[in-house]
Amino acid sequence: MSNRAFDHASKLEQDERESSWQAHHQMMEAQAATPSATRCAVCHDPIPQERREAYPGCQTCVHCQAELDDALNRHHY
Ligand SMILES: [Zn+2]
């Protein structure tokens, strides 16, 4: 009687969780390291200084970000 196979499976699962968390964390860090754009990547409108400070690394204006969020939400649900 051995639980070895089970231990192995749950270890794999744990590794998977940890690496996806690390990928997420690295993505967040990369995003924080990116300087906020002065102009929207989508419509090229200037991005207000307030927004650039509130959302470090942002690349789009409020309007385009809202549309992107909308599109993402539609994709997920
Ligand atoms: Zn825009």
N, CA, C, O and the ligand as a Tripos MOL2 file, in Angstrom:
@<TRIPOS>MOLECULE
protein
  309   307    78     0     0
PROTEIN
NO_CHARGES

@<TRIPOS>ATOM
      1 N           0.8610   -1.2120    0.0000 N.3       1 MET1
      2 CA          0.0000    0.0000    0.0000 C.3       1 MET1
      3 C           0.8810    1.2400    0.0000 C.2       1 MET1
      4 O           1.6860    1.4560    0.9060 O.2       1 MET1
      5 N           0.7080    2.0430   -1.0340 N.am      2 SER2
      6 CA          1.5580    3.2340   -1.1210 C.3       2 SER2
      7 C           0.7730    4.4420   -1.6550 C.2       2 SER2
      8 O          -0.0690    4.3010   -2.5420 O.2       2 SER2
      9 N           1.0430    5.5550   -1.1380 N.am      3 ASN3
     10 CA          0.4040    6.7870   -1.6130 C.3       3 ASN3
     11 C           1.2940    7.5420   -2.5860 C.2       3 ASN3
     12 O           1.0540    8.7090   -2.8950 O.2       3 ASN3
     13 N           2.3220    6.8590   -3.0610 N.am      4 ARG4
     14 CA          3.3390    7.5640   -3.8350 C.3       4 ARG4
     15 C           2.7520    8.2120   -5.1030 C.2       4 ARG4
     16 O           3.0590    9.3610   -5.4190 O.2       4 ARG4
     17 N           1.9200    7.4710   -5.8080 N.am      5 ALA5
     18 CA          1.3320    8.0070   -7.0410 C.3       5 ALA5
     19 C           0.4990    9.2460   -6.7320 C.2       5 ALA5
     20 O           0.5410   10.2450   -7.4510 O.2       5 ALA5
     21 N          -0.2510    9.1520   -5.6520 N.am      6 PHE6
     22 CA         -1.0780   10.2900   -5.2540 C.3       6 PHE6
     23 C          -0.2060   11.4850   -4.8870 C.2       6 PHE6
     24 O          -0.4780   12.6130   -5.2960 O.2       6 PHE6
     25 N           0.8440   11.2260   -4.1090 N.am      7 ASP7
     26 CA          1.7630   12.3100   -3.7190 C.3       7 ASP7
     27 C           2.3600   12.9720   -4.9490 C.2       7 ASP7
     28 O           2.4760   14.1950   -5.0270 O.2       7 ASP7
     29 N           2.7350   12.1320   -5.9090 N.am      8 HIS8
     30 CA          3.3470   12.6460   -7.1250 C.3       8 HIS8
     31 C           2.3590   13.5550   -7.8700 C.2       8 HIS8
     32 O           2.7240   14.6330   -8.3400 O.2       8 HIS8
     33 N           1.1070   13.1010   -7.9700 N.am      9 ALA9
     34 CA          0.0920   13.8790   -8.6790 C.3       9 ALA9
     35 C          -0.1430   15.2270   -7.9860 C.2       9 ALA9
     36 O          -0.2360   16.2610   -8.6480 O.2       9 ALA9
     37 N          -0.2360   15.2080   -6.6630 N.am     10 SER10
     38 CA         -0.5180   16.4740   -5.9830 C.3      10 SER10
     39 C           0.7050   17.3890   -6.0080 C.2      10 SER10
     40 O           0.5750   18.6120   -5.9680 O.2      10 SER10
     41 N           1.8920   16.7860   -6.0750 N.am     11 LYS11
     42 CA          3.1030   17.6030   -6.2090 C.3      11 LYS11
     43 C           3.0890   18.3150   -7.5640 C.2      11 LYS11
     44 O           3.4160   19.4990   -7.6490 O.2      11 LYS11
     45 N           2.7140   17.5990   -8.6090 N.am     12 LEU12
     46 CA          2.6350   18.1980   -9.9400 C.3      12 LEU12
     47 C           1.6350   19.3450   -9.9490 C.2      12 LEU12
     48 O           1.8830   20.4110  -10.5130 O.2      12 LEU12
     49 N           0.5180   19.0980   -9.3170 N.am     13 GLU13
     50 CA         -0.5300   20.1070   -9.2660 C.3      13 GLU13
     51 C          -0.0180   21.3580   -8.5560 C.2      13 GLU13
     52 O          -0.2830   22.4860   -8.9710 O.2      13 GLU13
     53 N           0.7190   21.1230   -7.4770 N.am     14 GLN14
     54 CA          1.2590   22.2460   -6.7020 C.3      14 GLN14
     55 C           2.2680   23.0340   -7.5460 C.2      14 GLN14
     56 O           2.2570   24.2650   -7.5600 O.2      14 GLN14
     57 N           3.1410   22.2980   -8.2490 N.am     15 ASP15
     58 CA          4.1230   22.9560   -9.1090 C.3      15 ASP15
     59 C           3.4270   23.8230  -10.1480 C.2      15 ASP15
     60 O           3.8470   24.9450  -10.4310 O.2      15 ASP15
     61 N           2.3600   23.2800  -10.7070 N.am     16 GLU16
     62 CA          1.6280   23.9940  -11.7370 C.3      16 GLU16
     63 C           1.0470   25.2840  -11.1660 C.2      16 GLU16
     64 O           1.1360   26.3470  -11.7800 O.2      16 GLU16
     65 N           0.4570   25.1740   -9.9910 N.am     17 ARG17
     66 CA         -0.1160   26.3680   -9.3420 C.3      17 ARG17
     67 C           0.9630   27.3950   -9.0890 C.2      17 ARG17
     68 O           0.7750   28.5840   -9.3460 O.2      17 ARG17
     69 N           2.1100   26.9270   -8.5760 N.am     18 GLU18
     70 CA          3.1880   27.8630   -8.2560 C.3      18 GLU18
     71 C           3.7270   28.5320   -9.5020 C.2      18 GLU18
     72 O           3.9880   29.7350   -9.4900 O.2      18 GLU18
     73 N           3.9000   27.7810  -10.5770 N.am     19 SER19
     74 CA          4.4830   28.3960  -11.7680 C.3      19 SER19
     75 C           3.4870   29.3510  -12.4190 C.2      19 SER19
     76 O           3.8980   30.3570  -12.9980 O.2      19 SER19
     77 N           2.1950   29.0620  -12.3390 N.am     20 SER20
     78 CA          1.2540   30.0080  -12.9300 C.3      20 SER20
     79 C           1.1900   31.2670  -12.0600 C.2      20 SER20
     80 O           0.9940   32.3700  -12.5710 O.2      20 SER20
     81 N           1.3560   31.0970  -10.7520 N.am     21 TRP21
     82 CA          1.3930   32.2750   -9.8840 C.3      21 TRP21
     83 C           2.6330   33.1060  -10.1990 C.2      21 TRP21
     84 O           2.5730   34.3350  -10.2500 O.2      21 TRP21
     85 N           3.7550   32.4250  -10.4090 N.am     22 GLN22
     86 CA          5.0010   33.1390  -10.7310 C.3      22 GLN22
     87 C           4.8720   33.8890  -12.0400 C.2      22 GLN22
     88 O           5.3200   35.0300  -12.1530 O.2      22 GLN22
     89 N           4.2620   33.2540  -13.0310 N.am     23 ALA23
     90 CA          4.0780   33.9030  -14.3270 C.3      23 ALA23
     91 C           3.2200   35.1490  -14.1540 C.2      23 ALA23
     92 O           3.4920   36.1990  -14.7370 O.2      23 ALA23
     93 N           2.1820   35.0110  -13.3450 N.am     24 HIS24
     94 CA          1.3070   36.1480  -13.0870 C.3      24 HIS24
     95 C           2.0800   37.2580  -12.3890 C.2      24 HIS24
     96 O           1.9630   38.4310  -12.7440 O.2      24 HIS24
     97 N           2.8660   36.8760  -11.3960 N.am     25 HIS25
     98 CA          3.6410   37.8510  -10.6340 C.3      25 HIS25
     99 C           4.6430   38.5640  -11.5380 C.2      25 HIS25
    100 O           4.8140   39.7810  -11.4570 O.2      25 HIS25
    101 N           5.3050   37.7860  -12.4010 N.am     26 GLN26
    102 CA          6.2870   38.3790  -13.3130 C.3      26 GLN26
    103 C           5.6130   39.3380  -14.2860 C.2      26 GLN26
    104 O           6.1600   40.3860  -14.6290 O.2      26 GLN26
    105 N           4.4220   38.9620  -14.7210 N.am     27 MET27
    106 CA          3.6740   39.8240  -15.6260 C.3      27 MET27
    107 C           3.3460   41.1440  -14.9340 C.2      27 MET27
    108 O           3.4760   42.2160  -15.5260 O.2      27 MET27
    109 N           2.9150   41.0530  -13.6660 N.am     28 MET28
    110 CA          2.5830   42.2570  -12.9130 C.3      28 MET28
    111 C           3.8190   43.1380  -12.7540 C.2      28 MET28
    112 O           3.7440   44.3600  -12.8840 O.2      28 MET28
    113 N           4.9610   42.5010  -12.4710 N.am     29 GLU29
    114 CA          6.1940   43.2670  -12.2970 C.3      29 GLU29
    115 C           6.6100   43.9250  -13.6030 C.2      29 GLU29
    116 O           7.0340   45.0800  -13.6160 O.2      29 GLU29
    117 N           6.4890   43.1950  -14.6910 N.am     30 ALA30
    118 CA          6.8610   43.7380  -15.9940 C.3      30 ALA30
    119 C           5.9710   44.9330  -16.3200 C.2      30 ALA30
    120 O           6.4240   45.9310  -16.8810 O.2      30 ALA30
    121 N           4.7110   44.8100  -15.9600 N.am     31 GLN31
    122 CA          3.7740   45.8880  -16.2320 C.3      31 GLN31
    123 C           4.1220   47.1190  -15.3910 C.2      31 GLN31
    124 O           4.0690   48.2480  -15.8770 O.2      31 GLN31
    125 N           4.4740   46.8890  -14.1390 N.am     32 ALA32
    126 CA          4.8070   47.9990  -13.2570 C.3      32 ALA32
    127 C           6.0930   48.6820  -13.7080 C.2      32 ALA32
    128 O           6.2810   49.8800  -13.4940 O.2      32 ALA32
    129 N           6.9880   47.8960  -14.3440 N.am     33 ALA33
    130 CA          8.2700   48.4520  -14.7760 C.3      33 ALA33
    131 C           8.1240   49.2560  -16.0600 C.2      33 ALA33
    132 O           8.9850   50.0730  -16.3850 O.2      33 ALA33
    133 N           7.0430   49.0300  -16.7860 N.am     34 THR34
    134 CA          6.8190   49.7700  -18.0270 C.3      34 THR34
    135 C           6.3410   51.1710  -17.6930 C.2      34 THR34
    136 O           5.3530   51.3330  -16.9770 O.2      34 THR34
    137 N           7.0270   52.1840  -18.2010 N.am     35 PRO35
    138 CA          6.5490   53.5380  -17.9060 C.3      35 PRO35
    139 C           5.1980   53.7940  -18.5590 C.2      35 PRO35
    140 O           4.9240   53.3090  -19.6570 O.2      35 PRO35
    141 N           4.3680   54.5530  -17.8800 N.am     36 SER36
    142 CA          3.0670   54.8810  -18.4570 C.3      36 SER36
    143 C           3.2660   55.6520  -19.7570 C.2      36 SER36
    144 O           4.1550   56.4960  -19.8640 O.2      36 SER36
    145 N           2.4310   55.3510  -20.7320 N.am     37 ALA37
    146 CA          2.5170   56.0360  -22.0120 C.3      37 ALA37
    147 C           1.9620   57.4520  -21.8650 C.2      37 ALA37
    148 O           1.0510   57.6930  -21.0740 O.2      37 ALA37
    149 N           2.5170   58.3760  -22.6290 N.am     38 THR38
    150 CA          1.9820   59.7320  -22.6060 C.3      38 THR38
    151 C           0.7980   59.8470  -23.5550 C.2      38 THR38
    152 O          -0.0550   60.7260  -23.4250 O.2      38 THR38
    153 N           0.7770   58.9170  -24.5220 N.am     39 ARG39
    154 CA         -0.3480   58.9010  -25.4600 C.3      39 ARG39
    155 C          -0.9380   57.4960  -25.5320 C.2      39 ARG39
    156 O          -0.2330   56.4960  -25.4010 O.2      39 ARG39
    157 N          -2.2520   57.4510  -25.7450 N.am     40 CYS40
    158 CA         -2.9730   56.1860  -25.8280 C.3      40 CYS40
    159 C          -2.4450   55.3520  -26.9910 C.2      40 CYS40
    160 O          -2.2610   55.8550  -28.1000 O.2      40 CYS40
    161 N          -2.2060   54.0660  -26.7200 N.am     41 ALA41
    162 CA         -1.6960   53.1620  -27.7630 C.3      41 ALA41
    163 C          -2.7570   52.8930  -28.8210 C.2      41 ALA41
    164 O          -2.4340   52.4620  -29.9280 O.2      41 ALA41
    165 N          -4.0220   53.1430  -28.4910 N.am     42 VAL42
    166 CA         -5.1050   52.8310  -29.4270 C.3      42 VAL42
    167 C          -5.5130   54.0510  -30.2450 C.2      42 VAL42
    168 O          -5.5120   54.0000  -31.4740 O.2      42 VAL42
    169 N          -5.8660   55.1620  -29.5650 N.am     43 CYS43
    170 CA         -6.3970   56.3130  -30.3000 C.3      43 CYS43
    171 C          -5.4100   57.4890  -30.3460 C.2      43 CYS43
    172 O          -5.6700   58.4950  -31.0070 O.2      43 CYS43
    173 N          -4.2730   57.3580  -29.6370 N.am     44 HIS44
    174 CA         -3.2080   58.3670  -29.6430 C.3      44 HIS44
    175 C          -3.6130   59.6850  -28.9890 C.2      44 HIS44
    176 O          -2.9590   60.7100  -29.1880 O.2      44 HIS44
    177 N          -4.6910   59.6550  -28.2110 N.am     45 ASP45
    178 CA         -5.0220   60.8270  -27.4030 C.3      45 ASP45
    179 C          -4.0260   60.9120  -26.2540 C.2      45 ASP45
    180 O          -3.5220   59.8880  -25.7920 O.2      45 ASP45
    181 N          -3.7370   62.1320  -25.7890 N.am     46 PRO46
    182 CA         -2.8470   62.2440  -24.6280 C.3      46 PRO46
    183 C          -3.4970   61.6030  -23.4000 C.2      46 PRO46
    184 O          -4.7030   61.7370  -23.1920 O.2      46 PRO46
    185 N          -2.6960   60.9070  -22.5910 N.am     47 ILE47
    186 CA         -3.2080   60.3110  -21.3580 C.3      47 ILE47
    187 C          -2.9410   61.2890  -20.2070 C.2      47 ILE47
    188 O          -1.7970   61.6980  -20.0040 O.2      47 ILE47
    189 N          -3.9670   61.6640  -19.4600 N.am     48 PRO48
    190 CA         -3.7700   62.6350  -18.3790 C.3      48 PRO48
    191 C          -2.7480   62.1440  -17.3560 C.2      48 PRO48
    192 O          -2.6780   60.9560  -17.0410 O.2      48 PRO48
    193 N          -1.9630   63.0830  -16.8480 N.am     49 GLN49
    194 CA         -0.9270   62.7680  -15.8600 C.3      49 GLN49
    195 C          -1.5060   61.9980  -14.6750 C.2      49 GLN49
    196 O          -0.8790   61.0690  -14.1650 O.2      49 GLN49
    197 N          -2.7080   62.3900  -14.2390 N.am     50 GLU50
    198 CA         -3.3470   61.7230  -13.0920 C.3      50 GLU50
    199 C          -3.5050   60.2300  -13.3460 C.2      50 GLU50
    200 O          -3.2160   59.3910  -12.4930 O.2      50 GLU50
    201 N          -3.9770   59.9310  -14.5560 N.am     51 ARG51
    202 CA         -4.1960   58.5210  -14.8990 C.3      51 ARG51
    203 C          -2.8700   57.7720  -14.9610 C.2      51 ARG51
    204 O          -2.7750   56.6230  -14.5310 O.2      51 ARG51
    205 N          -1.8540   58.4300  -15.4970 N.am     52 ARG52
    206 CA         -0.5430   57.7730  -15.6230 C.3      52 ARG52
    207 C           0.0300   57.4590  -14.2530 C.2      52 ARG52
    208 O           0.7220   56.4580  -14.0700 O.2      52 ARG52
    209 N          -0.2670   58.3330  -13.2850 N.am     53 GLU53
    210 CA          0.2310   58.0830  -11.9310 C.3      53 GLU53
    211 C          -0.6270   57.0530  -11.2080 C.2      53 GLU53
    212 O          -0.1240   56.2470  -10.4250 O.2      53 GLU53
    213 N          -1.9270   57.0900  -11.4810 N.am     54 ALA54
    214 CA         -2.8400   56.1610  -10.8140 C.3      54 ALA54
    215 C          -2.6610   54.7320  -11.3220 C.2      54 ALA54
    216 O          -2.8210   53.7690  -10.5720 O.2      54 ALA54
    217 N          -2.3250   54.6080  -12.6190 N.am     55 TYR55
    218 CA         -2.1510   53.2770  -13.2150 C.3      55 TYR55
    219 C          -0.7820   53.1780  -13.8630 C.2      55 TYR55
    220 O          -0.6540   53.3150  -15.0790 O.2      55 TYR55
    221 N           0.2600   52.9370  -13.0390 N.am     56 PRO56
    222 CA          1.6170   52.8500  -13.6120 C.3      56 PRO56
    223 C           1.6610   51.7970  -14.7090 C.2      56 PRO56
    224 O           1.1820   50.6780  -14.5260 O.2      56 PRO56
    225 N           2.2340   52.1570  -15.8410 N.am     57 GLY57
    226 CA          2.3590   51.2080  -16.9390 C.3      57 GLY57
    227 C           1.1890   51.2330  -17.8950 C.2      57 GLY57
    228 O           1.1660   50.4810  -18.8690 O.2      57 GLY57
    229 N           0.2060   52.0990  -17.6250 N.am     58 CYS58
    230 CA         -0.9560   52.1120  -18.5180 C.3      58 CYS58
    231 C          -0.5300   52.5990  -19.9060 C.2      58 CYS58
    232 O           0.3440   53.4560  -20.0360 O.2      58 CYS58
    233 N          -1.1570   52.0450  -20.9230 N.am     59 GLN59
    234 CA         -0.7920   52.3610  -22.3040 C.3      59 GLN59
    235 C          -1.9730   52.9380  -23.0790 C.2      59 GLN59
    236 O          -1.8390   53.2940  -24.2500 O.2      59 GLN59
    237 N          -3.1070   53.0260  -22.4350 N.am     60 THR60
    238 CA         -4.3060   53.4850  -23.1390 C.3      60 THR60
    239 C          -5.0470   54.5240  -22.3060 C.2      60 THR60
    240 O          -4.8850   54.5880  -21.0870 O.2      60 THR60
    241 N          -5.8590   55.3320  -22.9740 N.am     61 CYS61
    242 CA         -6.6800   56.3050  -22.2790 C.3      61 CYS61
    243 C          -7.8620   55.6030  -21.6020 C.2      61 CYS61
    244 O          -8.0970   54.4150  -21.8200 O.2      61 CYS61
    245 N          -8.5920   56.3450  -20.7880 N.am     62 VAL62
    246 CA         -9.7030   55.7640  -20.0310 C.3      62 VAL62
    247 C         -10.7170   55.1100  -20.9720 C.2      62 VAL62
    248 O         -11.2010   54.0080  -20.7110 O.2      62 VAL62
    249 N         -11.0300   55.8010  -22.0610 N.am     63 HIS63
    250 CA        -12.0690   55.3160  -22.9780 C.3      63 HIS63
    251 C         -11.6590   53.9930  -23.6250 C.2      63 HIS63
    252 O         -12.4320   53.0360  -23.6580 O.2      63 HIS63
    253 N         -10.4270   53.9610  -24.1370 N.am     64 CYS64
    254 CA         -9.9740   52.7450  -24.8130 C.3      64 CYS64
    255 C          -9.8100   51.6140  -23.8050 C.2      64 CYS64
    256 O         -10.1070   50.4610  -24.1200 O.2      64 CYS64
    257 N          -9.3380   51.9280  -22.5880 N.am     65 GLN65
    258 CA         -9.1960   50.8880  -21.5760 C.3      65 GLN65
    259 C         -10.5620   50.2870  -21.2530 C.2      65 GLN65
    260 O         -10.6960   49.0730  -21.0950 O.2      65 GLN65
    261 N         -11.5600   51.1410  -21.1570 N.am     66 ALA66
    262 CA        -12.9160   50.6570  -20.8750 C.3      66 ALA66
    263 C         -13.3860   49.7260  -21.9820 C.2      66 ALA66
    264 O         -14.0250   48.7050  -21.7280 O.2      66 ALA66
    265 N         -13.0590   50.0970  -23.2110 N.am     67 GLU67
    266 CA        -13.4640   49.2390  -24.3250 C.3      67 GLU67
    267 C         -12.7120   47.9190  -24.3170 C.2      67 GLU67
    268 O         -13.2770   46.8660  -24.6120 O.2      67 GLU67
    269 N         -11.4150   47.9880  -23.9720 N.am     68 LEU68
    270 CA        -10.6170   46.7610  -23.8940 C.3      68 LEU68
    271 C         -11.1610   45.8600  -22.7890 C.2      68 LEU68
    272 O         -11.3140   44.6540  -22.9840 O.2      68 LEU68
    273 N         -11.4550   46.4550  -21.6170 N.am     69 ASP69
    274 CA        -12.0040   45.6700  -20.5060 C.3      69 ASP69
    275 C         -13.3070   45.0120  -20.9240 C.2      69 ASP69
    276 O         -13.5710   43.8520  -20.6110 O.2      69 ASP69
    277 N         -14.1050   45.7760  -21.6310 N.am     70 ASP70
    278 CA        -15.3860   45.2960  -22.1330 C.3      70 ASP70
    279 C         -15.1860   44.0890  -23.0400 C.2      70 ASP70
    280 O         -15.8560   43.0660  -22.9010 O.2      70 ASP70
    281 N         -14.2540   44.2340  -23.9660 N.am     71 ALA71
    282 CA        -13.9770   43.1630  -24.9230 C.3      71 ALA71
    283 C         -13.4830   41.9210  -24.1890 C.2      71 ALA71
    284 O         -13.8790   40.8030  -24.5170 O.2      71 ALA71
    285 N         -12.6130   42.1190  -23.1900 N.am     72 LEU72
    286 CA        -12.0960   40.9940  -22.4150 C.3      72 LEU72
    287 C         -13.2280   40.3020  -21.6730 C.2      72 LEU72
    288 O         -13.3030   39.0740  -21.6490 O.2      72 LEU72
    289 N         -14.1030   41.0850  -21.0730 N.am     73 ASN73
    290 CA        -15.2170   40.5070  -20.3240 C.3      73 ASN73
    291 C         -16.1250   39.7040  -21.2400 C.2      73 ASN73
    292 O         -16.6040   38.6260  -20.8900 O.2      73 ASN73
    293 N         -16.3500   40.2650  -22.4280 N.am     74 ARG74
    294 CA        -17.2040   39.5450  -23.3730 C.3      74 ARG74
    295 C         -16.5610   38.2220  -23.7720 C.2      74 ARG74
    296 O         -17.2350   37.2110  -23.9640 O.2      74 ARG74
    297 N         -15.2340   38.2620  -23.8910 N.am     75 HIS75
    298 CA        -14.5120   37.0610  -24.2760 C.3      75 HIS75
    299 C         -14.6280   35.9840  -23.1890 C.2      75 HIS75
    300 O         -14.7600   34.7960  -23.4870 O.2      75 HIS75
    301 N         -14.5760   36.4200  -21.9320 N.am     76 HIS76
    302 CA        -14.5670   35.4480  -20.8300 C.3      76 HIS76
    303 C         -15.9320   34.8470  -20.5370 C.2      76 HIS76
    304 O         -16.0240   33.6920  -20.1200 O.2      76 HIS76
    305 N         -17.0000   35.6240  -20.7520 N.am     77 TYR77
    306 CA        -18.3000   35.1170  -20.2950 C.3      77 TYR77
    307 C         -19.2360   34.7650  -21.4420 C.2      77 TYR77
    308 O         -20.3630   34.3280  -21.2080 O.2      77 TYR77
    309 ZN         -7.5290   55.9160  -26.3780 Zn       78 ZN78
@<TRIPOS>BOND
     1     1     2 1
     2     2     3 1
     3     3     4 2
     4     3     5 am
     5     5     6 1
     6     6     7 1
     7     7     8 2
     8     7     9 am
     9     9    10 1
    10    10    11 1
    11    11    12 2
    12    11    13 am
    13    13    14 1
    14    14    15 1
    15    15    16 2
    16    15    17 am
    17    17    18 1
    18    18    19 1
    19    19    20 2
    20    19    21 am
    21    21    22 1
    22    22    23 1
    23    23    24 2
    24    23    25 am
    25    25    26 1
    26    26    27 1
    27    27    28 2
    28    27    29 am
    29    29    30 1
    30    30    31 1
    31    31    32 2
    32    31    33 am
    33    33    34 1
    34    34    35 1
    35    35    36 2
    36    35    37 am
    37    37    38 1
    38    38    39 1
    39    39    40 2
    40    39    41 am
    41    41    42 1
    42    42    43 1
    43    43    44 2
    44    43    45 am
    45    45    46 1
    46    46    47 1
    47    47    48 2
    48    47    49 am
    49    49    50 1
    50    50    51 1
    51    51    52 2
    52    51    53 am
    53    53    54 1
    54    54    55 1
    55    55    56 2
    56    55    57 am
    57    57    58 1
    58    58    59 1
    59    59    60 2
    60    59    61 am
    61    61    62 1
    62    62    63 1
    63    63    64 2
    64    63    65 am
    65    65    66 1
    66    66    67 1
    67    67    68 2
    68    67    69 am
    69    69    70 1
    70    70    71 1
    71    71    72 2
    72    71    73 am
    73    73    74 1
    74    74    75 1
    75    75    76 2
    76    75    77 am
    77    77    78 1
    78    78    79 1
    79    79    80 2
    80    79    81 am
    81    81    82 1
    82    82    83 1
    83    83    84 2
    84    83    85 am
    85    85    86 1
    86    86    87 1
    87    87    88 2
    88    87    89 am
    89    89    90 1
    90    90    91 1
    91    91    92 2
    92    91    93 am
    93    93    94 1
    94    94    95 1
    95    95    96 2
    96    95    97 am
    97    97    98 1
    98    98    99 1
    99    99   100 2
   100    99   101 am
   101   101   102 1
   102   102   103 1
   103   103   104 2
   104   103   105 am
   105   105   106 1
   106   106   107 1
   107   107   108 2
   108   107   109 am
   109   109   110 1
   110   110   111 1
   111   111   112 2
   112   111   113 am
   113   113   114 1
   114   114   115 1
   115   115   116 2
   116   115   117 am
   117   117   118 1
   118   118   119 1
   119   119   120 2
   120   119   121 am
   121   121   122 1
   122   122   123 1
   123   123   124 2
   124   123   125 am
   125   125   126 1
   126   126   127 1
   127   127   128 2
   128   127   129 am
   129   129   130 1
   130   130   131 1
   131   131   132 2
   132   131   133 am
   133   133   134 1
   134   134   135 1
   135   135   136 2
   136   135   137 am
   137   137   138 1
   138   138   139 1
   139   139   140 2
   140   139   141 am
   141   141   142 1
   142   142   143 1
   143   143   144 2
   144   143   145 am
   145   145   146 1
   146   146   147 1
   147   147   148 2
   148   147   149 am
   149   149   150 1
   150   150   151 1
   151   151   152 2
   152   151   153 am
   153   153   154 1
   154   154   155 1
   155   155   156 2
   156   155   157 am
   157   157   158 1
   158   158   159 1
   159   159   160 2
   160   159   161 am
   161   161   162 1
   162   162   163 1
   163   163   164 2
   164   163   165 am
   165   165   166 1
   166   166   167 1
   167   167   168 2
   168   167   169 am
   169   169   170 1
   170   170   171 1
   171   171   172 2
   172   171   173 am
   173   173   174 1
   174   174   175 1
   175   175   176 2
   176   175   177 am
   177   177   178 1
   178   178   179 1
   179   179   180 2
   180   179   181 am
   181   181   182 1
   182   182   183 1
   183   183   184 2
   184   183   185 am
   185   185   186 1
   186   186   187 1
   187   187   188 2
   188   187   189 am
   189   189   190 1
   190   190   191 1
   191   191   192 2
   192   191   193 am
   193   193   194 1
   194   194   195 1
   195   195   196 2
   196   195   197 am
   197   197   198 1
   198   198   199 1
   199   199   200 2
   200   199   201 am
   201   201   202 1
   202   202   203 1
   203   203   204 2
   204   203   205 am
   205   205   206 1
   206   206   207 1
   207   207   208 2
   208   207   209 am
   209   209   210 1
   210   210   211 1
   211   211   212 2
   212   211   213 am
   213   213   214 1
   214   214   215 1
   215   215   216 2
   216   215   217 am
   217   217   218 1
   218   218   219 1
   219   219   220 2
   220   219   221 am
   221   221   222 1
   222   222   223 1
   223   223   224 2
   224   223   225 am
   225   225   226 1
   226   226   227 1
   227   227   228 2
   228   227   229 am
   229   229   230 1
   230   230   231 1
   231   231   232 2
   232   231   233 am
   233   233   234 1
   234   234   235 1
   235   235   236 2
   236   235   237 am
   237   237   238 1
   238   238   239 1
   239   239   240 2
   240   239   241 am
   241   241   242 1
   242   242   243 1
   243   243   244 2
   244   243   245 am
   245   245   246 1
   246   246   247 1
   247   247   248 2
   248   247   249 am
   249   249   250 1
   250   250   251 1
   251   251   252 2
   252   251   253 am
   253   253   254 1
   254   254   255 1
   255   255   256 2
   256   255   257 am
   257   257   258 1
   258   258   259 1
   259   259   260 2
   260   259   261 am
   261   261   262 1
   262   262   263 1
   263   263   264 2
   264   263   265 am
   265   265   266 1
   266   266   267 1
   267   267   268 2
   268   267   269 am
   269   269   270 1
   270   270   271 1
   271   271   272 2
   272   271   273 am
   273   273   274 1
   274   274   275 1
   275   275   276 2
   276   275   277 am
   277   277   278 1
   278   278   279 1
   279   279   280 2
   280   279   281 am
   281   281   282 1
   282   282   283 1
   283   283   284 2
   284   283   285 am
   285   285   286 1
   286   286   287 1
   287   287   288 2
   288   287   289 am
   289   289   290 1
   290   290   291 1
   291   291   292 2
   292   291   293 am
   293   293   294 1
   294   294   295 1
   295   295   296 2
   296   295   297 am
   297   297   298 1
   298   298   299 1
   299   299   300 2
   300   299   301 am
   301   301   302 1
   302   302   303 1
   303   303   304 2
   304   303   305 am
   305   305   306 1
   306   306   307 1
   307   307   308 2
@<TRIPOS>SUBSTRUCTURE
     1 MET1         2 RESIDUE 1 A MET
     2 SER2         6 RESIDUE 1 A SER
     3 ASN3        10 RESIDUE 1 A ASN
     4 ARG4        14 RESIDUE 1 A ARG
     5 ALA5        18 RESIDUE 1 A ALA
     6 PHE6        22 RESIDUE 1 A PHE
     7 ASP7        26 RESIDUE 1 A ASP
     8 HIS8        30 RESIDUE 1 A HIS
     9 ALA9        34 RESIDUE 1 A ALA
    10 SER10       38 RESIDUE 1 A SER
    11 LYS11       42 RESIDUE 1 A LYS
    12 LEU12       46 RESIDUE 1 A LEU
    13 GLU13       50 RESIDUE 1 A GLU
    14 GLN14       54 RESIDUE 1 A GLN
    15 ASP15       58 RESIDUE 1 A ASP
    16 GLU16       62 RESIDUE 1 A GLU
    17 ARG17       66 RESIDUE 1 A ARG
    18 GLU18       70 RESIDUE 1 A GLU
    19 SER19       74 RESIDUE 1 A SER
    20 SER20       78 RESIDUE 1 A SER
    21 TRP21       82 RESIDUE 1 A TRP
    22 GLN22       86 RESIDUE 1 A GLN
    23 ALA23       90 RESIDUE 1 A ALA
    24 HIS24       94 RESIDUE 1 A HIS
    25 HIS25       98 RESIDUE 1 A HIS
    26 GLN26      102 RESIDUE 1 A GLN
    27 MET27      106 RESIDUE 1 A MET
    28 MET28      110 RESIDUE 1 A MET
    29 GLU29      114 RESIDUE 1 A GLU
    30 ALA30      118 RESIDUE 1 A ALA
    31 GLN31      122 RESIDUE 1 A GLN
    32 ALA32      126 RESIDUE 1 A ALA
    33 ALA33      130 RESIDUE 1 A ALA
    34 THR34      134 RESIDUE 1 A THR
    35 PRO35      138 RESIDUE 1 A PRO
    36 SER36      142 RESIDUE 1 A SER
    37 ALA37      146 RESIDUE 1 A ALA
    38 THR38      150 RESIDUE 1 A THR
    39 ARG39      154 RESIDUE 1 A ARG
    40 CYS40      158 RESIDUE 1 A CYS
    41 ALA41      162 RESIDUE 1 A ALA
    42 VAL42      166 RESIDUE 1 A VAL
    43 CYS43      170 RESIDUE 1 A CYS
    44 HIS44      174 RESIDUE 1 A HIS
    45 ASP45      178 RESIDUE 1 A ASP
    46 PRO46      182 RESIDUE 1 A PRO
    47 ILE47      186 RESIDUE 1 A ILE
    48 PRO48      190 RESIDUE 1 A PRO
    49 GLN49      194 RESIDUE 1 A GLN
    50 GLU50      198 RESIDUE 1 A GLU
    51 ARG51      202 RESIDUE 1 A ARG
    52 ARG52      206 RESIDUE 1 A ARG
    53 GLU53      210 RESIDUE 1 A GLU
    54 ALA54      214 RESIDUE 1 A ALA
    55 TYR55      218 RESIDUE 1 A TYR
    56 PRO56      222 RESIDUE 1 A PRO
    57 GLY57      226 RESIDUE 1 A GLY
    58 CYS58      230 RESIDUE 1 A CYS
    59 GLN59      234 RESIDUE 1 A GLN
    60 THR60      238 RESIDUE 1 A THR
    61 CYS61      242 RESIDUE 1 A CYS
    62 VAL62      246 RESIDUE 1 A VAL
    63 HIS63      250 RESIDUE 1 A HIS
    64 CYS64      254 RESIDUE 1 A CYS
    65 GLN65      258 RESIDUE 1 A GLN
    66 ALA66      262 RESIDUE 1 A ALA
    67 GLU67      266 RESIDUE 1 A GLU
    68 LEU68      270 RESIDUE 1 A LEU
    69 ASP69      274 RESIDUE 1 A ASP
    70 ASP70      278 RESIDUE 1 A ASP
    71 ALA71      282 RESIDUE 1 A ALA
    72 LEU72      286 RESIDUE 1 A LEU
    73 ASN73      290 RESIDUE 1 A ASN
    74 ARG74      294 RESIDUE 1 A ARG
    75 HIS75      298 RESIDUE 1 A HIS
    76 HIS76      302 RESIDUE 1 A HIS
    77 TYR77      306 RESIDUE 1 A TYR
    78 ZN78       309 GROUP 0 **** ****
